[in-house]
Amino acid sequence: MRAEVDVEDLLKIVLVLVVVWLVLEIVGEVLGLLAGLLGPLRPLLGILIVVLIVLWFTDRL
């Protein structure tokens, strides 16, 4: 038997994971450890995902 998970709950989980990822990206950039490995576009992609999910939650999308 599979557990039923709402789309809203999945979006909340994804939002938390993306926020954690962005925090790690920022810390990595500040420390200069991950700058060469991750590339410049990944933080922008994460910000875009966060904005889309927040717009979804506020019913503006």
Secondary structure, DSSP 8 states (H G I E B T S, - for coil): ------HHHHHHHHHHHHHHHHHHHHHHHHHTSSHHHH-SSHHHHHHHHHHHHHHHHTT--
